[in-house]
Amino acid sequence: MEATKTQINPTAAFQIKEIKTSQKPQMGHHENARKAHRKLVNRRKRTTRDVTAAYHHRRQQQQKKDKVQEDQDDQSKEELLETKILALQRIVPGGETLGVDELFEETADYILALQCQIKAMKVLTNFIEGLKKEKSKFGA
């Protein structure tokens, strides 16, 4: 790099003469230190910016993956719910012709009817066992 030095001719105060030199202007110790510090700061800024960008990129990628996983979970939940409703329709008498709301009401009624049948069977079982005990007392 060619530097330009300005020199004032002592005999003519108003004549300014430019001398081209091939020397670089000498920098003092402080200027070198400032330059090095600026480079370091710029590198840190660039590094921080790169790290921040990478962080945001990874975060966006993870959010996309999470959204896809949520969608898949929602689909699998819907499929599981549909499977359970179909099973319930097969179990409840006449359930295959009912809608979901009616199916749930009919299921509740069916459960109550089954509970009543269980109580009746217990009563009959106890009655029959009681008859057997009385019969065995009399020597039969």
N, C-alpha and C positions, 0 to 999 in steps of 0.2 A: 504494500500500500504506500502510495506516495503522499507525503504530508506537505503542507504548505506552511511556510514560516513567513511572518511579516516582519520586515526590518525597516527601521526609519533611518534614512541617510542623515548623518549629523550635519552636513553642510547645508542641506536644503531641508528645512523643517517641514515643508509641505509636500515633499516628494515621498511617496510610500512605494517601496519596492518589494515585490514578492519573490522569494527565493524558494525554488522547489528542491526538496531534499528527499533522499530515499530512506531516511531514518524514520522510525516510528517515534512518536513522542514518548518519552520515558514516563512510566507510571510510578507513582510512589507506592510504598508498602500499603498504605491505607486504601488506595484505589484498587489494588489487587484483592485485598481482603473484602472490599465492598462488592466487587465483581463475583468473587467466589460465593459470598453470602447470597447475592441475588440469584445465582444459579441454583444454590441449595434450596432457597425459598421457592423458586419456580418449580424445581423438581418435587418438593413437598406438596405444593399446590396441585401439580399434575398428578402425583401419586394419590393424594387425598381424593381428587376428583375421580380418578380411575377406580379407586376402591369404592367410593360412594356409588358410582355408576354400576359397578359389578354387584354391589349389595342390592341395589334396586332391581337390577335385572334378575338376580336369583330370587328375590322376593316375588316379583311378578310371575316368574316361572312356577314357583311354589303355589301361588294363589291360583294359577291356571290348573295345576295338578289337583289342588284341593277342590276346585269347582267341579272338575271332571269326576273326582271321587264322590263328591256329594251327589252329583247327578246319577252316578251308578248306584249309590246307596239308596237314593230315592226310587230308582227303577226296581232295585231288588226288594225294597220294602213294599212297593206296590204289587210286585209279583207274588211276594209272600202273603200279603193280605188277600189277594185274589185267590190264591191256592187255598187259604184257610176258609174263605167264604164258600168256595166250591165244595170243600170237605163238609162244611156245616150243612150245605144244601142237600148233600147225599145222606147225612145222618138224620136230619129232622124229616119226619114224614110229610110229604107234599112240599118240601122246601125248594125243590128244583123249579117250581113255577112261581115262586115268590121273589119280590125285589129285596134289596138289602134291609130296608127298614122293617118290612113285614117279616122277613126272615128272623131278625133279632127278636121281635115280639113273639113270634111262634116258638122260637128256641126257649125263651123264658117260660112260656106256658108248658112246653114239652118237659123242661127240667122239673117244674112243679108236679106234673103228672107222674114222672118217673119217681120222684121222692115219695109221693103218695103210694105208689105201687110197692116201693121198698118197705114202707111202714106196714102196709097190709101183709106183705110176705113175712115180716118179722112177727107180727101178731099171730098169723096162722102157724108159723114154725113153733112159737112158744106154746100155742094151744095143743098142737100135735105132740110135742115133747111132754107136755103135762099129762096128756092122755096115756102116753106110753109108760110114764112113771106110775100112774095110778093102776094101770093094768098089771105092771110088774109087782106092785104091792100085793095084789090079790092072788098072785101066784100063777099068772098066765105065762 
